[in-house]
């Protein structure tokens, strides 16, 4: 009889622990991919894709703009590192790299290429289960490091 009682207690404890583990995985659903729009001096502006599986992540941003007078192309790559992760916010560090190509179509020899690089801190607010909003700020080397100053970045993402 003692063995049966011990067995039932162990089964009950195991079922309870399994239920808690399942509950934890359901409440903390992880989304590694994000698609949205971003704007920043050092991370680029335009359509943006983020891959952030664990602590380290990457963000790629691209925007082509062209009319009959001029063309602008923005390419951005940012490296991300989560410092603190909660259910509703993430605090992170970032390092951004942005190339901006400008061309005047009437004067085709007039190509302007600028690079913007920076480092800083950011916070991601998880507004809904699959929607996040980011604010970032830090220091940047602007216009091929001819100017050094503050930078601001932002983004709105759909997580999947």
Residue pairs with C-beta under 8 A, 6 or more apart in sequence:
27 87
28 87
29 129
31 130
31 159
31 160
32 51
32 52
32 53
33 49
33 50
33 51
33 159
33 160
34 48
34 49
34 50
34 51
34 52
34 132
34 157
34 158
34 159
34 160
35 47
35 48
35 49
35 50
35 157
35 158
35 160
36 47
36 48
36 50
36 155
36 156
36 157
36 158
37 46
37 47
37 48
37 155
37 156
38 44
38 45
38 46
38 48
38 59
38 61
38 76
38 134
38 153
38 154
38 155
38 156
39 45
39 46
39 153
39 154
39 155
40 61
40 76
40 96
40 98
40 136
40 151
40 152
40 153
40 154
40 155
41 96
41 98
41 116
41 118
41 140
41 142
41 151
41 152
41 153
42 76
42 78
42 96
42 97
42 98
42 116
42 117
42 118
42 120
42 138
42 140
42 151
42 153
43 59
43 61
43 76
43 78
43 94
43 96
43 98
43 136
43 153
43 155
44 61
44 62
44 63
44 74
44 75
44 76
44 77
44 78
44 96
44 98
44 99
45 61
45 63
45 74
45 76
46 61
46 62
46 63
46 64
46 74
46 76
47 61
47 62
47 63
48 59
48 60
48 61
48 62
48 76
48 155
48 157
49 59
49 60
49 61
50 57
50 58
50 59
50 60
50 80
50 157
51 57
51 58
52 58
52 80
52 82
54 82
55 81
55 82
56 79
56 80
56 81
56 82
57 79
57 80
57 81
57 82
58 77
58 78
58 79
58 80
59 76
59 77
59 78
59 79
59 80
59 94
59 155
60 76
60 77
61 74
61 75
61 76
61 77
61 78
61 98
62 73
62 74
62 75
62 76
63 72
63 73
63 74
64 71
64 72
64 73
65 71
65 72
65 73
66 72
68 105
69 104
69 105
69 106
70 102
70 103
70 104
70 105
71 101
71 102
71 103
71 105
72 100
72 101
72 102
72 103
73 100
73 101
74 98
74 99
74 100
74 101
75 98
75 99
75 100
75 101
76 96
76 97
76 98
76 99
77 96
77 97
78 94
78 95
78 96
78 97
79 94
79 95
79 96
80 92
80 93
80 94
80 122
81 92
81 93
81 94
82 90
82 91
82 92
83 91
83 92
83 93
84 90
84 91
85 91
87 126
88 125
88 126
89 123
89 124
89 125
89 126
90 123
90 124
90 126
91 121
91 122
91 123
92 121
92 122
92 123
92 124
93 119
93 120
93 121
93 122
94 119
94 120
94 121
94 122
94 136
94 138
94 153
95 117
95 118
95 119
96 116
96 117
96 118
96 119
96 120
96 140
96 151
96 153
97 115
97 116
97 117
98 115
98 116
98 117
99 113
99 114
99 115
99 116
100 113
100 114
100 115
100 116
101 111
101 112
101 113
102 111
102 112
102 113
102 114
103 110
103 111
103 112
104 110
114 142
114 143
114 144
115 144
115 145
116 140
116 141
116 142
116 143
116 151
117 140
117 141
117 145
118 138
118 139
118 140
118 141
118 151
119 138
119 139
120 136
120 137
120 138
120 139
120 151
120 153
121 136
121 137
121 138
122 134
122 135
122 136
122 137
122 153
123 134
123 135
123 136
124 132
124 133
124 134
125 132
125 133
125 134
125 135
126 132
126 159
127 133
129 159
130 158
130 159
130 160
131 156
131 157
131 158
131 159
132 156
132 157
132 159
133 154
133 155
133 156
133 157
134 153
134 154
134 155
134 156
134 157
135 152
135 153
135 154
136 152
136 153
136 154
137 150
137 151
137 152
137 153
138 150
138 151
139 148
139 149
139 150
139 151
140 148
140 149
140 150
140 151
141 147
141 148
142 148
142 149
142 151
